[in-house]
Amino acid sequence: MAPRSNPSQRPYRSAPADKTEKLLGEALASFTRGNIPGADLLVKKVLARAPQNHQARHLAAMVAFSLGKAEAAADQLQALLAETPDDAFTLNDYGLVLTKLNRFPEAEAALVKAINLKQGMAGFHLNLANVYKQQSVLEDAEAHARAAVFHKRDYADAYRLLSEILVEDGRAEEAIRMAETARRLAPHNPLGYIRYAEALIAADRISEAHAVFEQASARFPDNLNLQTLYGNFLNERGFFEDAATLMRNLMKTYPDWPGLHTVLARSIKYDHYDEQMAHMEKLLERQEIEAKSEANLHFGLAKAYEDIKDYPKSLEHSLKGNALARKWKRYSKAASDANFNATRSAFTPEVISRFADAGFMDETPIFVLGMPRSGTTLTEQILSSHHDVHGAGELFILSVLIRALRGRLDAKNNIDLVARATPEDWRALGEDYITQLRRRAPDARYIVDKMPGNFLHVGAIRLALPKAKVIYCKRSAPDNCISIFNIQFATTEIGYGYDLTDLGAYYRKHVELMQHWQTLLPGFLLTNQYEDMVADQEAQMHRLLDFCGLDWDDNVLSFFNSNRSVRTASTIQVRQPIYNSSIGRYKRYGDAVQPLLDALDWDEEKGEIRP
């Protein structure tokens, strides 16, 4: 971003009288063209002649930012703001730099002030939208992205960000339209293809997304961001060899690009310490590596060391990766506990009785829910192998509809929601859910919604969709937690998963809520214990199908041969038969997991959480 304004809007005189002004004009022009080294050289010449020149100092800060020196850029812009605190352009760029540093409250304050000082600046709104997007404050993110479009109708960047926001908010079809608009406005920008493919994936239009990725990969062979996303997509589809080949070919030209290494780590199973692992460790030694790349490399190495059974080294990298990731993952234990407590208080026997027949009587949905990494993906893969079942993946539909209902009723929590909702509200919620779900598979008898976090909404499911099937996936608590801790999740919603103590405490609250649902709604949920599935696969499969009202189908025994896309951290596992190597996994790490066991209040002798 140019530090003050577009040079075409504020041109320098064609023949400036002053040499300093001429150099500054050349430096700004180089920066705007993307010639950052050239701009760096020129702006240094300007500052040698005029060290206090405000615009040159501003440009020098943005050059530093473009060279990856965000901390230095922040310090330089802060010094400028000490002299001119109401310079809207400096405030905007300061907010941009702070966002890169994950200093979101400061970034928000700077950008809000910039917007108030200088009305109608589309870029200011877009930068603030990104601050909110990165924290999953989606309503505010969308509002400012739409404000950016309002002020600049042909703003491709704003349409691309809107597409991202709408995908995260579960509104995939709207996201597709935004991404298509962005591609039309900027057909030569690879980001437009990325956003379009991501929106298609969110809409479960997987083959179309694959075609877009193939086209974009061929058109932009040197765009490493796009290529790594394509590699991740291939992994999700089960094309691990294709993903690994793509990454290795790119690494011949770009051996030091962290993203290529992290995608490759997810594509292969290591059987010994190799040259690529050593290269990842060398990349971590570099001072200039950005925090997110550093975190991803740590998670990649954690997976690699896990593969070769060096468990202490694996956990060492997990701890480092999580410590970095926690800086930009939003989580408040107090807010989370309050939500758990309000949910348990809201849904009572009296409420269930009062709305017993209010919901939409449709049998289509099978909700597979529980903690992440508890066996939800495995369970969905088994069910979706049945000829009468379509697996739709992790859908945001229910949470989006509940959030919208809360907004309409001005309900701050579930206590307010239950107090204010009418039978008609619950029926409409169920009907709206089915309408959106049916778009995924119009002809399927049953459709699986495998959003793990729907365990928070079991009470709402019972009131809105009384004939739905709910399968609760459960796994040994410390194994489940360690499996979460060792994964870098794409979503910001699992903020509790980056600290062992927070993770254990959250798991306990989840157990309390699930016990509440099971007491409140006997027979409405089936508990699918991972360890039981491992011990007696076929018997547990029969049990699953019986609960769902399905006849036996031999296809479920070979669920791992399905070619459907699996967009979760369990991609590799569900392409294999059921195995027992992850049972008792937490014991491999020794005393390092004690903070987790303490937070769980784990009884080692009984193998359970203490009441």
Disulfide bonds with the S-S distance in Angstrom:
none
